[in-house]
């Protein structure tokens, strides 16, 4: 096995485009986190409204069962 020169190894690393690199995954994760943090308040309001609606339905059902 021949020893490769430093420049040959660097060139091969730079031209190898197969697969996703760790840096690309980190950038994608950072973008997802930024979008999630921007949407947090809207999402939290939507979830609160949904939970409040379910709570009203449950309380109504409990009250109807108690009055029977």
C-alpha positions in Angstrom: 0.0 0.0 0.0 1.5 3.3 -1.1 1.5 6.3 1.2 -0.7 9.1 -0.1 0.6 12.6 0.0 -1.2 15.1 2.3 -2.6 17.0 -0.7 -4.0 13.8 -2.3 -5.8 12.9 1.0 -7.2 16.5 1.3 -8.3 16.5 -2.3 -10.1 13.2 -1.9 -11.8 14.4 1.3 -13.0 17.5 -0.4 -14.3 15.8 -3.6 -16.1 13.0 -1.7 -19.7 14.0 -1.8 -21.4 10.8 -0.7 -23.8 11.0 2.3 -24.7 13.8 4.7 -22.0 15.2 6.9 -22.4 16.0 10.5 -22.2 19.7 9.8 -25.2 19.5 7.5 -27.2 17.7 10.1 -26.3 20.3 12.7 -27.4 23.1 10.4 -30.7 21.4 9.7 -31.3 20.9 13.4 -30.5 24.5 14.1 -33.0 25.7 11.5 -35.7 23.4 12.9 -35.0 24.7 16.4 -35.2 28.3 15.3 -38.5 27.7 13.5 -39.9 25.9 16.5 -38.9 28.7 18.8 -40.5 31.3 16.6 -43.7 29.3 16.4 -43.8 28.5 20.1 -46.4 31.1 21.2 -48.8 30.3 18.4 -48.5 26.5 19.0 -48.8 27.0 22.7 -52.1 29.0 22.2 -53.5 26.3 19.9 -52.7 23.5 22.3 -54.2 25.5 25.3 -57.4 26.1 23.3 -57.6 22.4 22.4 -57.0 21.3 26.0 -59.5 23.8 27.3 -62.2 22.5 24.8 -61.6 18.9 25.9 -61.8 20.0 29.6 -65.2 21.6 28.9 -66.5 18.5 27.3 -65.3 16.3 30.2 -66.7 18.6 32.8 -70.1 18.7 30.9 -70.1 14.9 30.8 -69.3 14.6 34.5 -72.0 17.1 35.4 -74.6 15.3 33.3 -73.7 11.9 34.9 -73.9 13.5 38.3 -77.4 14.9 37.8 -78.8 11.5 36.7 
